[in-house]
Amino acid sequence: MSTTVNAEVASTEFVSDDSYGQMVGYLENILMRHLERLRNYDLDGAMLLAEEANDLALKIGEAKVLERPEFTEDKNRILSLYNEIGLIIASERDEVAGKLKSIRKGIKTLGAYSGH
């Protein structure tokens, strides 16, 4: 039998509520910055923040922090931010699809003229 302790499990077992509160607050901050980057079409910056948010959200989720009653308001704000991020991404996807359609139409038109 191994006496090695899983460091990740050990680290989450001894995290205080204050530390969890800081983690949740930092996640909310990252998500707000992520939204701002998306609104400004800074996709590279948004992707970096998305990766950072994902790592932190996994840690918070593994510890079931947002299931605790004292984090109900935080959970609602975070869910709202994720919903808003999803809406912006969907909107941008539609916008990009429309632009691609216009570009394809332009390419077809140019091809028709160059073939004559």
N, C-alpha and C positions, 0 to 999 in steps of 0.2 A: 504494500500500500504506500502510495506516495505521500510525502509530507509537504509537498509543494503547495502553496496556497495560490489560488487564482488571484493575481494582483487586481484585476478589474473588479471582481466580486468584492474583494477586501476593501478596495477604495470606495465603493458605493455603500458598503455597510456602515462606514464611519463618517459619512458626510452629514453635516449638521443641517437643520432646516434653514438656517441663515444662508449656508452655501447653496442649497437648492434654490432658495429665493434669488440669490445672485445669478445662478445659472439660468433660471427662468427669465429674469430681467434682461440678461445678456442676449438670450434667444430672441426675446421681443425686440430688442434694439437691432439685432442683426436683420430680422425680418422687415423692420421699418426701413432700414438702409437698403435692403434688397428691393423693396417696393420703389424707393426713390430711384435706384439705378435702372430699374425696368422702365419707369416713367420717362427717364432721360435717354432711353435706348442705349445704355451702357451695358451691353450684354456680357462682355468679359468680366466686368466688375460684379454684375449680378450673378454670374456663374460661380465666381469665387465665394461670394457670400452664401449662395445656395449650398455649396459644399460644406462650409463652416456651420451653417444652420443645421444641415442634415446630421453632422457628427454630434452636435450638441443635443439635438432633438432625440437622437438614438439613446444617448446617455440618460436624458431626462425620462424618456419612455421606459427604458429598462428598469429604472428605479420607481416607476409608476408615480412620479411626483405629481403630475397634473390630475391624478385621481383622488388626491387628498382634498378634503373640504376647504382647507385654508388656501388652496390654489385655484379655486373655482373661477374667480374673476380673471386671473392670469390665463387660465385655460381658454376662457371665452375670448379674450383679446387675441391670443395666439391663433385660435381657430379662425377668427375674423381676418387676421392678417394673411393666413394661408389661403383663405377664400378669395381675398382681394388679389393676391398674387396669381392665383389660378385664373381669375377673370381677366387680368391684364395679359397674361400669356395667351389665353384663348383669343382675345381681341387682336393681339399682335399677329398671331398665327393667321387669322382671317385676313388681316391687312396685307401680310406677306403673300398669302395665296392669291389675293386680288392683283397685287403687283406682278406676281409671276405670270398670271393669266394674261395681263396686258403685254408683258415682255414677249411671251410666246406668240401672241397675236401679231405683234410688231415683227418678230422674226419671220413668221409665215408670210406677212405682207412683203417684207424685203426679199424673201426667197422667191415670191411670185414675180416681183419686178426684175430681179436679177436673172431669172430664167428666160426672159424675153429678149 
